[in-house]
Amino acid sequence: MRSRDLLAFATIDAAQSCGLDARTGSITPGKDADIILLRADDLTVFPVTDPAATIVSAGHPGLVGGRVVKRDGILVDVDLPALRTRLLASRNRIAAAAGIPLDGTWRPRPEAE
């Protein structure tokens, strides 16, 4: 699957499969749209050779439902220390429930042949 195919799958194809293509899924006048803006000179994506691949691999929405959630690469109105604490607690709970040590020694079991 090419990056352009994945981008179409995640936008217009997803909207069509949900019956929402008249309302969203493409940048068309009158439709709802969240836009991803990437700086082509940012070191995380530079040099941009394939724009679709760059969007698919490095794109992060700055708008959700028309509301700005990210500005200058930083989440807006998010308590990052509290979020990190919640994420670590979630990871620790899931690892403990699965019996997975967090010291780097865990390895997946080989698949049964």
MODELLER restraints for C-alpha pairs under 7 A, 6 or more apart:
rsr = mdl.restraints
at = mdl.atoms
rsr.add(forms.Gaussian(group=physical.xy_distance, feature=features.Distance(at['CA:3:A'], at['CA:52:A']), mean=5.72, stdev=0.5))
rsr.add(forms.Gaussian(group=physical.xy_distance, feature=features.Distance(at['CA:3:A'], at['CA:53:A']), mean=4.89, stdev=0.5))
rsr.add(forms.Gaussian(group=physical.xy_distance, feature=features.Distance(at['CA:3:A'], at['CA:56:A']), mean=6.54, stdev=0.5))
rsr.add(forms.Gaussian(group=physical.xy_distance, feature=features.Distance(at['CA:4:A'], at['CA:52:A']), mean=5.33, stdev=0.5))
rsr.add(forms.Gaussian(group=physical.xy_distance, feature=features.Distance(at['CA:4:A'], at['CA:53:A']), mean=6.94, stdev=0.5))
rsr.add(forms.Gaussian(group=physical.xy_distance, feature=features.Distance(at['CA:7:A'], at['CA:52:A']), mean=6.77, stdev=0.5))
rsr.add(forms.Gaussian(group=physical.xy_distance, feature=features.Distance(at['CA:7:A'], at['CA:56:A']), mean=6.36, stdev=0.5))
rsr.add(forms.Gaussian(group=physical.xy_distance, feature=features.Distance(at['CA:11:A'], at['CA:25:A']), mean=4.71, stdev=0.5))
rsr.add(forms.Gaussian(group=physical.xy_distance, feature=features.Distance(at['CA:11:A'], at['CA:26:A']), mean=6.70, stdev=0.5))
rsr.add(forms.Gaussian(group=physical.xy_distance, feature=features.Distance(at['CA:12:A'], at['CA:21:A']), mean=6.65, stdev=0.5))
rsr.add(forms.Gaussian(group=physical.xy_distance, feature=features.Distance(at['CA:12:A'], at['CA:25:A']), mean=4.10, stdev=0.5))
rsr.add(forms.Gaussian(group=physical.xy_distance, feature=features.Distance(at['CA:12:A'], at['CA:26:A']), mean=5.75, stdev=0.5))
rsr.add(forms.Gaussian(group=physical.xy_distance, feature=features.Distance(at['CA:15:A'], at['CA:21:A']), mean=4.71, stdev=0.5))
rsr.add(forms.Gaussian(group=physical.xy_distance, feature=features.Distance(at['CA:15:A'], at['CA:24:A']), mean=6.25, stdev=0.5))
rsr.add(forms.Gaussian(group=physical.xy_distance, feature=features.Distance(at['CA:15:A'], at['CA:25:A']), mean=5.02, stdev=0.5))
rsr.add(forms.Gaussian(group=physical.xy_distance, feature=features.Distance(at['CA:23:A'], at['CA:31:A']), mean=4.94, stdev=0.5))
rsr.add(forms.Gaussian(group=physical.xy_distance, feature=features.Distance(at['CA:23:A'], at['CA:32:A']), mean=6.10, stdev=0.5))
rsr.add(forms.Gaussian(group=physical.xy_distance, feature=features.Distance(at['CA:24:A'], at['CA:31:A']), mean=5.24, stdev=0.5))
rsr.add(forms.Gaussian(group=physical.xy_distance, feature=features.Distance(at['CA:24:A'], at['CA:32:A']), mean=5.13, stdev=0.5))
rsr.add(forms.Gaussian(group=physical.xy_distance, feature=features.Distance(at['CA:24:A'], at['CA:33:A']), mean=6.22, stdev=0.5))
rsr.add(forms.Gaussian(group=physical.xy_distance, feature=features.Distance(at['CA:27:A'], at['CA:33:A']), mean=6.15, stdev=0.5))
rsr.add(forms.Gaussian(group=physical.xy_distance, feature=features.Distance(at['CA:34:A'], at['CA:63:A']), mean=5.45, stdev=0.5))
rsr.add(forms.Gaussian(group=physical.xy_distance, feature=features.Distance(at['CA:34:A'], at['CA:64:A']), mean=5.92, stdev=0.5))
rsr.add(forms.Gaussian(group=physical.xy_distance, feature=features.Distance(at['CA:34:A'], at['CA:65:A']), mean=6.63, stdev=0.5))
rsr.add(forms.Gaussian(group=physical.xy_distance, feature=features.Distance(at['CA:34:A'], at['CA:66:A']), mean=6.38, stdev=0.5))
rsr.add(forms.Gaussian(group=physical.xy_distance, feature=features.Distance(at['CA:35:A'], at['CA:61:A']), mean=6.67, stdev=0.5))
rsr.add(forms.Gaussian(group=physical.xy_distance, feature=features.Distance(at['CA:35:A'], at['CA:63:A']), mean=6.36, stdev=0.5))
rsr.add(forms.Gaussian(group=physical.xy_distance, feature=features.Distance(at['CA:36:A'], at['CA:59:A']), mean=6.49, stdev=0.5))
rsr.add(forms.Gaussian(group=physical.xy_distance, feature=features.Distance(at['CA:36:A'], at['CA:60:A']), mean=6.48, stdev=0.5))
rsr.add(forms.Gaussian(group=physical.xy_distance, feature=features.Distance(at['CA:36:A'], at['CA:61:A']), mean=4.99, stdev=0.5))
rsr.add(forms.Gaussian(group=physical.xy_distance, feature=features.Distance(at['CA:36:A'], at['CA:62:A']), mean=6.05, stdev=0.5))
rsr.add(forms.Gaussian(group=physical.xy_distance, feature=features.Distance(at['CA:38:A'], at['CA:59:A']), mean=6.87, stdev=0.5))
rsr.add(forms.Gaussian(group=physical.xy_distance, feature=features.Distance(at['CA:40:A'], at['CA:46:A']), mean=6.02, stdev=0.5))
rsr.add(forms.Gaussian(group=physical.xy_distance, feature=features.Distance(at['CA:40:A'], at['CA:48:A']), mean=6.16, stdev=0.5))
rsr.add(forms.Gaussian(group=physical.xy_distance, feature=features.Distance(at['CA:45:A'], at['CA:54:A']), mean=6.56, stdev=0.5))
rsr.add(forms.Gaussian(group=physical.xy_distance, feature=features.Distance(at['CA:45:A'], at['CA:58:A']), mean=6.95, stdev=0.5))
rsr.add(forms.Gaussian(group=physical.xy_distance, feature=features.Distance(at['CA:48:A'], at['CA:54:A']), mean=6.68, stdev=0.5))
rsr.add(forms.Gaussian(group=physical.xy_distance, feature=features.Distance(at['CA:62:A'], at['CA:68:A']), mean=5.77, stdev=0.5))
rsr.add(forms.Gaussian(group=physical.xy_distance, feature=features.Distance(at['CA:62:A'], at['CA:69:A']), mean=5.28, stdev=0.5))
rsr.add(forms.Gaussian(group=physical.xy_distance, feature=features.Distance(at['CA:62:A'], at['CA:70:A']), mean=4.36, stdev=0.5))
rsr.add(forms.Gaussian(group=physical.xy_distance, feature=features.Distance(at['CA:62:A'], at['CA:71:A']), mean=6.58, stdev=0.5))
rsr.add(forms.Gaussian(group=physical.xy_distance, feature=features.Distance(at['CA:63:A'], at['CA:69:A']), mean=5.46, stdev=0.5))
rsr.add(forms.Gaussian(group=physical.xy_distance, feature=features.Distance(at['CA:63:A'], at['CA:70:A']), mean=6.88, stdev=0.5))
rsr.add(forms.Gaussian(group=physical.xy_distance, feature=features.Distance(at['CA:69:A'], at['CA:75:A']), mean=5.73, stdev=0.5))
rsr.add(forms.Gaussian(group=physical.xy_distance, feature=features.Distance(at['CA:69:A'], at['CA:76:A']), mean=5.07, stdev=0.5))
rsr.add(forms.Gaussian(group=physical.xy_distance, feature=features.Distance(at['CA:70:A'], at['CA:76:A']), mean=5.19, stdev=0.5))
rsr.add(forms.Gaussian(group=physical.xy_distance, feature=features.Distance(at['CA:95:A'], at['CA:101:A']), mean=6.83, stdev=0.5))
rsr.add(forms.Gaussian(group=physical.xy_distance, feature=features.Distance(at['CA:100:A'], at['CA:106:A']), mean=6.32, stdev=0.5))
